[in-house]
């Protein structure tokens, strides 16, 4: 399986900025309050989630230029 470019970008961003890597490689959106949403239980990679929410260009920009600490799809905290 190839590495998700968005997860790789996030890892590099965190290394370069001396930040902890909180982003998860994937999320199944099973956070309790999310159970009534369409994405509940759907396993997606970080890249799939970012692209679905922001589109390809913005997803790429976000993954290499911002600190991602929660799931962009369900808002589950990845830093707790």
HUNORBEL-V838817 format. One record per residue. N is the residue number from 1. PHI is phi in degrees with one decimal (* if undefined). OMEGA is omega in whole degrees, 0 to 359 (* if undefined). D_FIRST is the distance of its C-alpha to the first C-alpha in Angstrom with 1 decimal. Layout:
[[N	PHI	OMEGA	D_FIRST] [N	PHI	OMEGA	D_FIRST]]
This chain:
[[1	*	181	0.0] [2	-80.4	180	3.8] [3	-74.6	177	6.6] [4	-64.1	182	9.0] [5	-60.0	180	12.0] [6	-70.1	176	14.4] [7	-66.7	178	13.4] [8	-61.7	178	13.6] [9	-59.4	181	16.9] [10	-65.8	178	18.2] [11	-60.8	179	17.6] [12	-64.1	178	19.4] [13	-57.5	181	22.1] [14	-65.3	178	22.8] [15	-60.8	182	23.0] [16	-65.7	182	25.3] [17	-105.8	179	27.5] [18	53.2	179	27.6] [19	-113.8	176	26.4] [20	-71.2	178	24.5] [21	-85.6	178	20.9] [22	-100.9	185	21.3] [23	-55.6	178	18.5] [24	-95.0	177	16.0] [25	-64.9	181	12.3] [26	-155.6	178	13.3] [27	-147.9	177	16.7] [28	-105.7	173	18.2] [29	55.8	182	21.5] [30	-94.1	176	23.6] [31	-57.1	188	26.0] [32	-46.0	184	29.5] [33	-71.2	183	31.1] [34	-89.3	190	28.2] [35	-62.8	182	28.7] [36	-99.7	181	30.7] [37	-97.5	183	28.3] [38	-60.8	184	26.2] [39	-90.9	180	22.9] [40	-60.4	178	23.8] [41	81.0	180	21.3] [42	-92.6	180	18.7] [43	-76.8	180	15.3] [44	-133.5	174	14.0] [45	-76.2	177	11.9] [46	-56.2	179	14.4] [47	-60.5	179	14.0] [48	-60.2	181	14.8] [49	-64.6	181	17.7] [50	-62.1	181	19.0] [51	-64.5	180	19.0] [52	-61.2	183	20.6] [53	-81.5	189	23.3] [54	-118.8	187	24.0] [55	88.7	187	22.8] [56	-61.7	183	20.5] [57	-65.2	180	22.9] [58	-66.4	179	24.1] [59	-60.9	179	20.6] [60	-63.0	179	19.7] [61	-61.0	181	23.2] [62	-64.8	184	22.9] [63	-68.7	180	19.6] [64	-107.9	183	21.2] [65	-134.6	179	24.8] [66	-143.4	181	25.2] [67	-89.5	182	24.7] [68	-91.6	184	22.7] [69	-116.2	178	24.1] [70	-145.5	181	23.6] [71	-66.2	178	21.5] [72	-67.0	182	22.5] [73	-91.2	183	22.4] [74	-128.9	179	24.5] [75	69.7	175	25.8] [76	-61.2	180	24.8] [77	-69.8	176	25.6] [78	-103.6	183	22.8] [79	-108.1	179	25.5] [80	-85.5	*	27.8]]
